[in-house]
Amino acid sequence: RRVMGDFTVIQTPSLRQRRTKKMSDTKSAVMMKSRTSQESIPGKRVIEVKDANISTLSSAVSPIGSSTGSGFVDMSPLGGTVILNTTRTESMGGKSVSSVRHDSITSNLSRSQSVTKRDSRATSPTAADRKSLILAKETVSLAKLKEVGRVTRPLSSSEVRLLIQDIKSRAAPLETKMKEVKELSSRAVQILETFTVYESEIRQLESSSNFQAALQDLAKTLLQVSKLVDRAHKTRFCANMRAKGELKVFIRDLLVNFNQVVMSLSMGVSQTNANSSIKKALAKGLFETEQSITPEQAVEWCLKGDRCFYGHGAPQNYEKAFEFYLQSAHGGFVGAMKMLAGMHERGEGIPKDTAVAFEWYNRAAEKIDADALYHVGRMFEKGFGPDGEVDLDSAVSFYKQAAEMNHADALADLGYMYEHGSGGLRRDYLEASHLYLNGAEQGNARAQNNLGSLFYRGLGAPLDYTQAVQWFKRSADQGNANAMNNLGICYEAGHGVLKDDDMAKQLYADSLSRGNLHAATNLGFLHMRAGGFSGNQEEYEKAAALFRMGVGQGSFDAMYYMGLLFENGLGVDKDGKTSFSYYRRAADGGHVKACTRAGSMLYSGAGVARPDPVKAMDYYKRAAEEEDPEALNHLGILYEEGKGTDISYETAVRCFERAAELGNVDAMCNLAFLMEKGLGFRGPNQEDAMHLLHRAANLGSVQAQITLAQRKYTPNLEELECSAWARSGVPAVVGV
């Protein structure tokens, strides 16, 4: 009889053993066993059944019962232990053994007809009971396994865990005698922790052939280690140098096998949509041992991964590449870690998971790799860090580390953050230009484009269109879409190059084809302008299609231009309501001209339910604050007429004067009319009013020309010189 926890199991001789004995010996053994069982366990119910029916009884007593015929234990309804002895049917005084105990169980072994009848309070085993039964069964199995000394069948992960626990407990007393045993114990703890923390994931992967193979290799090594630990308890073992060497070999094999299990676990969960926490932990290498392969082997694994990833000399196979990279990364090779991070970030061959990608980048960055440091900073900037939020301060910190190692992309991104004063940095165009120049000289396309942008605007360096064009060209030659768009602006405006709309169109189209949808607005503007010169509706339709692409990208310029097309019915059906909707969206985004047009529609009532001068004034003021001459002129009219506000000729005069200074001819005419009447001035001033009208007429104001013709006004020599100045004009500045 063996006692295991709360359960008592009585085993009878096996069928083969009984067949080799004489009938009289068998009868004596069975009768003696029955009497001994009943006498030694007072108060317990002993039920003896036939071999032929043990499987039926086991399944009836418990859903997890065993049908091995070697004995089955279950809790009785009254709290006692039910002990089932399996015996052959033998003659005993004219009755069978089963018939002797007919009062305990029926001949057909139906639980519902016998066991349940004995106590209506019978309940099924609890989850804890079932777990204890499984544990007891696995403990027995483990004992048999150690007795045999080799793995004769595939072991489950829980059995492997029991084997590790057994080794750990038996090795503990020897730790002070041999440092090798102490190392073995620490490895056992490490393996045990992995199996404990990720028990559910491991159970899910047990059906995987790769994981099962790795698990069985680990089990074989553990069994050999178990034998060695048994030998270590002998006195002379600890002083035996050969034994110590043998133990070191087994520890090394154990590390290799465990790394294989971890790799299989990593690969299994990475290729599923499993909980990200285990993926991140495995990416961090929390449960790996030291490198079990040489650096040269790790590089070779990575090269194999590259061949599969890029399809060099072999068919492209992301899954196989992932396996090779994982092997290499577990060997400590940084390049493989970065490739694994990229595959997780982009979702190549595995489910996309930016959190796991960050952990792989971070693990590579811990080895002071410039590229990995840059990518960690980039992940922080995009909000893919451990907290899942944008962290510009951390991004700057990692960019600086990578920039100190002269990483070109880090130089470009750090320069951008200095240019815009983000990440806790003070805006510094000079520092930005230095960083851009360093990256641009290494051939970084983004740094080249950004440096050209600073030269174009004269920030951090003198205004120099020629230098800007040179850097834009070098970046565009590398396929940078933003540089193509910026170079198109230079050709459209004639800055640093000869003005060429055809070249600008081509550059905008190339930029658009490379995914820069902001170039669609610039290209659409050229088509709209071409339609204005020729009255060609087809050009307007092309412009409308391109502007819609820009609107989809949130371009406020595109929204403004769509408003113009709908307001005037160019390339689309005329629709004031739709026009106002586009103007309002662009105005809410801060587009100055859209504010002015929205104000004009609210003033006139076009595209809205009714005129609303109060709201119109609000839009005009927003544009006037940005020095828009048209908005200033309209704002002056509202103050002059007292619409949406009280009449104020003085304020109207100030608005008209500022708009006139900015070259608005309508404001010149309006100012001249107030001057002529003396409104907002100390008195009428006919002469100065006529001079102002003449200036407006020379700048193209039809209203001024008509007024002067009606009054038959003849300009003097000074006004003629002024007219020559007015016709010269001032070129507009095109922003990037």
SVG drawing of the C-alpha trace seen along z (x, -y; Angstrom):
<svg xmlns="http://www.w3.org/2000/svg" viewBox="-32 -120 72 145">
<polyline fill="none" stroke="black" stroke-width="0.4" points="0.0,0.0 1.4,-3.4 0.2,-6.7 0.1,-9.7 -1.3,-12.8 -4.9,-12.3 -5.3,-9.2 -4.6,-5.6 -4.0,-3.2 -3.9,0.5 -2.4,2.4 -3.1,6.1 -0.8,8.4 -1.0,8.0 -2.8,10.4 0.4,11.9 1.8,12.5 -1.4,14.2 -1.4,16.5 2.0,17.9 0.8,19.0 -1.3,21.9 -5.0,21.5 -4.8,22.2 -2.1,19.5 -4.1,17.1 -7.2,17.7 -5.2,17.3 -3.6,14.1 -6.9,12.5 -8.7,13.5 -5.7,12.3 -5.5,9.0 -9.2,8.4 -9.1,9.2 -6.0,7.0 -7.5,4.1 -10.7,4.2 -8.9,4.6 -6.2,2.0 -8.5,-0.7 -11.4,-0.8 -14.5,-2.8 -13.5,-2.6 -15.5,-0.9 -13.5,1.6 -15.0,2.5 -13.6,5.3 -14.5,5.6 -13.6,7.7 -10.8,6.7 -13.3,6.7 -15.3,3.9 -12.7,1.6 -12.8,-0.9 -16.6,-1.2 -16.3,-1.9 -13.5,-4.4 -15.4,-6.5 -18.5,-6.2 -16.8,-7.3 -14.9,-10.2 -14.6,-12.0 -10.8,-11.8 -10.6,-8.2 -7.9,-5.9 -8.7,-2.6 -5.3,-1.1 -6.6,1.6 -3.9,0.9 -6.2,-0.8 -8.4,-4.0 -9.0,-6.4 -12.0,-8.7 -13.5,-10.5 -16.6,-8.7 -19.8,-10.7 -19.2,-10.3 -15.6,-11.6 -14.0,-8.2 -11.7,-6.6 -13.1,-4.2 -10.5,-1.6 -11.0,0.5 -9.1,3.7 -9.2,5.3 -9.2,9.1 -10.0,11.9 -13.2,13.8 -12.3,16.7 -14.4,19.4 -14.9,18.9 -17.2,21.3 -19.4,21.5 -19.6,17.7 -17.5,15.2 -15.6,12.4 -17.8,9.8 -21.0,11.6 -19.7,11.6 -19.6,7.8 -22.9,7.6 -24.3,5.3 -21.6,2.7 -21.8,2.6 -24.1,4.2 -22.9,6.6 -23.2,4.2 -21.3,1.5 -23.8,-1.3 -23.0,-4.2 -26.6,-5.5 -28.0,-2.1 -25.5,-1.4 -23.1,-4.0 -25.4,-6.9 -28.2,-4.9 -26.1,-4.5 -26.0,-8.2 -28.1,-10.8 -25.6,-13.5 -22.9,-12.2 -21.2,-15.1 -18.8,-15.1 -15.1,-15.9 -14.1,-19.6 -11.5,-21.2 -9.0,-21.0 -9.7,-17.3 -9.2,-16.6 -5.9,-18.6 -4.7,-16.7 -5.6,-13.4 -3.7,-14.4 -0.7,-15.5 -0.7,-12.2 -0.9,-10.3 2.0,-12.3 4.0,-11.8 3.6,-8.0 4.5,-8.3 7.6,-10.3 8.8,-7.7 8.4,-5.0 10.3,-7.2 13.2,-7.6 13.1,-3.9 13.3,-3.0 16.0,-5.6 15.0,-6.8 12.1,-8.6 9.9,-5.9 7.0,-8.2 6.4,-11.9 6.2,-13.8 3.8,-16.7 5.1,-20.1 3.7,-19.5 5.7,-16.2 8.8,-18.0 8.2,-20.7 7.9,-17.9 11.2,-16.5 12.8,-19.9 11.3,-20.4 12.6,-17.0 16.1,-17.8 16.1,-21.1 15.0,-19.7 17.5,-16.9 20.4,-19.2 19.8,-21.8 21.8,-19.9 24.8,-19.6 25.1,-23.2 27.7,-23.9 29.8,-21.0 30.1,-21.7 29.8,-25.0 28.6,-23.1 25.6,-21.8 24.9,-25.4 24.9,-26.5 22.7,-23.6 20.2,-24.7 20.1,-28.3 19.4,-27.0 16.7,-24.8 15.1,-27.8 15.3,-29.7 13.7,-26.9 11.0,-26.4 10.1,-30.1 9.5,-30.0 7.3,-26.9 5.4,-28.5 4.8,-32.0 3.8,-30.8 2.1,-27.6 -1.0,-28.4 0.9,-29.4 3.1,-26.3 0.1,-24.0 -1.4,-25.6 1.8,-24.9 2.2,-21.3 0.5,-20.1 3.1,-21.9 5.6,-19.5 8.5,-22.0 7.8,-22.7 7.1,-19.1 10.5,-18.1 12.3,-20.7 10.4,-19.7 11.4,-16.0 15.1,-16.9 15.0,-18.9 13.3,-16.0 16.0,-13.6 18.7,-15.8 16.9,-16.4 16.6,-12.7 20.4,-12.3 21.0,-15.2 18.6,-13.5 20.8,-10.3 23.9,-12.4 22.3,-14.2 21.5,-10.8 25.2,-9.8 26.3,-13.1 24.8,-12.2 27.6,-9.6 30.6,-10.7 33.4,-10.4 31.4,-12.0 32.1,-15.6 35.9,-15.0 35.8,-13.2 37.1,-15.6 35.7,-13.4 32.2,-13.7 32.5,-17.4 33.4,-17.6 30.5,-15.3 28.2,-17.6 29.4,-20.7 28.7,-18.9 25.2,-18.2 24.7,-21.8 25.8,-23.0 23.4,-20.5 20.7,-21.7 21.2,-25.3 21.2,-24.4 17.9,-22.4 16.3,-25.1 17.3,-27.8 15.6,-25.6 12.5,-25.4 12.5,-29.2 13.0,-29.7 10.2,-27.4 8.0,-29.2 9.0,-32.6 8.3,-31.4 5.0,-29.8 3.5,-32.8 4.9,-35.4 3.1,-33.7 -0.2,-33.9 -2.4,-36.7 -1.5,-35.6 -1.2,-38.0 1.5,-40.5 3.0,-40.3 4.7,-36.9 6.0,-38.2 7.5,-41.2 9.0,-39.1 10.6,-36.7 11.8,-39.7 13.5,-41.1 15.3,-37.8 14.1,-37.4 14.1,-33.7 17.1,-33.0 20.4,-31.7 23.8,-33.0 24.7,-32.4 24.6,-28.7 26.1,-29.4 29.3,-31.2 29.2,-34.8 30.2,-33.3 27.3,-30.9 24.9,-33.7 26.1,-35.7 25.6,-32.7 22.0,-32.2 21.3,-35.9 22.7,-35.5 20.4,-32.5 17.6,-34.6 18.5,-37.4 18.5,-34.9 15.0,-33.8 13.7,-37.3 14.9,-38.9 14.7,-35.8 18.4,-35.7 19.3,-32.3 16.1,-30.8 12.4,-31.5 11.2,-34.3 9.9,-32.8 9.2,-35.1 8.4,-32.3 11.7,-30.6 13.5,-33.9 11.9,-34.6 13.1,-31.2 16.7,-31.9 16.6,-35.5 15.3,-34.1 18.1,-31.6 20.6,-34.4 19.0,-36.8 19.1,-34.2 22.8,-34.0 23.1,-37.8 23.5,-39.1 22.2,-42.7 21.4,-42.6 19.0,-39.7 17.3,-41.5 16.7,-44.6 15.3,-42.4 12.9,-40.7 11.8,-44.2 11.2,-45.3 9.1,-42.2 7.0,-42.8 6.6,-46.5 5.5,-45.9 3.7,-42.6 5.8,-40.7 5.1,-37.0 3.8,-37.5 0.9,-39.5 1.9,-43.2 2.8,-44.1 4.6,-47.4 5.0,-46.7 7.1,-43.6 9.0,-45.5 9.9,-48.1 11.3,-45.5 13.5,-44.0 14.8,-47.4 15.4,-48.2 17.3,-45.0 19.5,-45.7 20.0,-49.3 21.3,-48.0 24.3,-46.7 25.0,-50.4 24.0,-50.0 23.5,-53.4 20.8,-52.2 18.9,-50.5 19.2,-53.6 17.7,-55.7 14.8,-53.2 14.0,-53.3 13.8,-57.1 11.6,-56.9 9.2,-54.5 9.0,-56.9 8.2,-59.8 5.5,-57.8 3.9,-56.6 5.0,-53.0 6.9,-53.0 6.1,-50.8 3.4,-53.2 1.8,-53.4 2.0,-57.3 4.1,-59.8 7.2,-60.6 9.2,-63.3 11.6,-63.8 12.7,-60.2 12.9,-60.4 15.3,-63.3 17.4,-61.5 17.8,-58.4 18.3,-60.6 21.1,-62.5 22.9,-59.2 22.6,-58.0 23.6,-61.4 26.7,-61.4 27.6,-58.2 27.0,-60.1 23.9,-58.2 22.5,-60.1 18.8,-59.5 19.2,-60.5 20.9,-63.7 18.0,-64.5 15.3,-63.8 17.2,-65.6 17.6,-68.6 13.9,-68.6 13.1,-68.7 15.5,-71.7 13.9,-73.4 10.5,-73.1 11.4,-73.4 9.9,-70.1 10.8,-67.4 11.7,-70.0 14.3,-71.7 14.6,-75.4 14.0,-76.3 17.4,-76.7 17.6,-77.1 21.4,-77.3 21.8,-74.0 19.2,-72.4 21.2,-73.6 24.4,-72.1 22.7,-68.7 21.1,-68.7 24.4,-69.5 26.1,-66.7 23.4,-64.2 23.2,-65.7 26.9,-65.2 26.4,-61.5 23.8,-61.4 20.7,-61.3 17.8,-62.4 15.7,-63.8 18.5,-65.9 19.3,-67.2 15.6,-68.2 15.3,-69.9 18.6,-71.8 17.3,-73.1 14.1,-74.2 16.1,-76.3 18.1,-77.9 14.8,-78.6 13.3,-80.4 16.6,-82.0 16.4,-80.3 19.6,-79.4 21.4,-80.5 21.2,-83.4 18.3,-83.3 19.8,-81.4 17.5,-80.0 20.4,-78.6 21.7,-76.6 18.1,-75.5 17.6,-74.2 20.9,-72.3 20.0,-70.4 16.4,-69.8 17.9,-68.2 20.3,-66.0 17.4,-64.7 15.0,-64.4 17.6,-62.3 17.3,-59.7 13.5,-59.6 12.5,-61.8 8.9,-62.8 9.0,-65.9 12.1,-67.2 10.4,-66.7 7.5,-68.8 9.7,-71.5 11.8,-71.6 8.5,-71.9 7.7,-75.0 11.0,-76.5 10.3,-75.9 6.8,-77.3 8.0,-80.5 11.3,-80.8 13.3,-80.7 16.9,-79.6 16.0,-78.4 14.2,-79.7 10.4,-79.7 9.0,-76.5 5.5,-75.4 5.9,-72.2 8.9,-71.1 6.9,-72.0 4.0,-69.9 6.3,-66.9 7.9,-67.2 4.6,-67.5 3.3,-64.4 6.5,-62.4 6.1,-63.4 2.4,-62.4 3.3,-59.0 5.6,-58.3 2.8,-58.8 3.1,-62.5 -0.6,-63.5 0.2,-67.1 1.8,-67.5 -1.8,-66.9 -2.8,-70.4 0.1,-72.1 -0.5,-70.1 -4.2,-70.9 -3.4,-74.6 -1.5,-74.6 -4.4,-72.9 -6.8,-75.4 -4.6,-78.2 -4.3,-76.7 -8.1,-76.5 -8.4,-80.2 -6.2,-81.2 -8.0,-79.2 -11.5,-78.7 -11.0,-74.9 -13.4,-73.0 -11.3,-69.9 -8.4,-71.5 -10.8,-72.5 -12.1,-69.0 -8.5,-67.7 -7.9,-70.3 -11.0,-69.3 -10.0,-65.6 -6.5,-66.5 -7.9,-68.9 -10.2,-66.1 -7.1,-64.0 -5.6,-66.8 -8.8,-67.2 -8.5,-63.5 -5.1,-64.3 -6.5,-67.2 -4.9,-69.9 -6.5,-73.2 -5.2,-74.7 -7.1,-72.0 -10.3,-72.7 -10.0,-76.4 -9.5,-75.7 -12.5,-73.3 -14.5,-76.2 -13.5,-78.4 -14.5,-75.8 -17.9,-75.2 -18.5,-78.9 -17.9,-79.7 -19.0,-76.4 -15.6,-75.6 -15.2,-71.9 -18.1,-71.1 -21.7,-72.1 -22.1,-75.5 -23.1,-75.0 -22.9,-77.8 -23.7,-75.6 -20.9,-73.1 -18.6,-76.0 -19.2,-77.6 -18.7,-74.2 -15.2,-73.9 -14.3,-77.5 -15.5,-76.9 -13.4,-73.7 -10.3,-75.4 -10.9,-78.5 -11.3,-76.4 -7.9,-75.0 -6.4,-78.5 -6.4,-79.1 -6.4,-82.9 -7.9,-83.2 -10.6,-80.8 -11.5,-83.0 -11.9,-85.9 -14.1,-84.0 -16.3,-82.5 -16.7,-86.0 -17.8,-87.3 -20.4,-84.6 -21.8,-85.3 -21.9,-89.0 -23.7,-88.5 -25.8,-85.5 -24.6,-83.4 -24.5,-79.7 -26.0,-80.3 -29.5,-80.6 -29.4,-84.3 -26.7,-87.1 -24.9,-87.2 -22.6,-90.3 -21.7,-89.4 -20.2,-86.1 -18.8,-87.6 -16.9,-90.2 -15.5,-87.3 -14.0,-85.6 -12.7,-88.9 -11.0,-89.8 -9.3,-86.4 -7.9,-87.0 -7.1,-90.6 -4.9,-89.6 -2.8,-87.8 -2.5,-91.0 -4.7,-89.8 -5.4,-92.9 -8.8,-91.7 -10.0,-90.9 -8.8,-94.4 -10.8,-96.0 -14.0,-94.1 -13.6,-94.8 -13.3,-98.5 -16.6,-98.4 -18.4,-96.8 -17.1,-99.6 -18.1,-102.2 -21.6,-100.7 -22.1,-99.8 -23.0,-96.2 -22.2,-93.7 -20.8,-96.6 -21.2,-100.3 -20.3,-102.8 -16.7,-103.9 -15.2,-105.9 -11.9,-106.3 -11.6,-102.5 -12.7,-102.1 -10.0,-104.5 -7.3,-102.5 -8.4,-99.3 -8.4,-100.8 -5.0,-102.5 -3.4,-99.2 -5.0,-97.3 -3.9,-100.0 -0.3,-99.8 -0.4,-96.0 -1.5,-96.9 -5.2,-96.3 -6.7,-98.6 -10.3,-98.3 -9.1,-99.6 -7.4,-102.6 -10.7,-103.4 -12.7,-103.1 -10.2,-105.2 -10.3,-107.9 -14.1,-108.1 -13.9,-108.7 -11.2,-111.2 -13.2,-113.0 -16.2,-113.3 -14.0,-114.0 -15.3,-111.0 -12.8,-109.8 -10.6,-112.7 -10.4,-116.3 -12.1,-117.4 -12.6,-116.7 -9.4,-116.4 -10.3,-116.3 -6.8,-116.5 -5.3,-113.7 -8.4,-111.5 -7.8,-112.0 -4.2,-111.1 -5.1,-107.9 -7.7,-107.0 -5.1,-107.5 -2.7,-105.2 -5.5,-102.5 -6.4,-103.0 -2.8,-102.4 -2.8,-99.2 -5.7,-97.9 -8.8,-99.1 -11.7,-99.4 -13.7,-101.4 -10.9,-103.9 -10.5,-104.2 -14.3,-104.8 -14.4,-107.5 -11.4,-109.3 -12.9,-109.3 -16.2,-110.6 -14.4,-113.5 -12.0,-114.1 -9.1,-114.1 -5.6,-114.8 -2.6,-113.6 0.4,-115.7 4.1,-114.7 4.4,-113.4 1.4,-111.1 2.8,-109.8 6.1,-108.8 4.0,-107.2 2.1,-105.3 5.3,-103.9 6.2,-102.7 2.8,-101.1 3.0,-99.2 6.3,-97.6 4.6,-95.4 6.0,-93.3 6.6,-89.5 4.7,-87.1 6.7,-84.8 5.8,-81.1 6.2,-79.2 7.4,-75.6"/>
</svg>
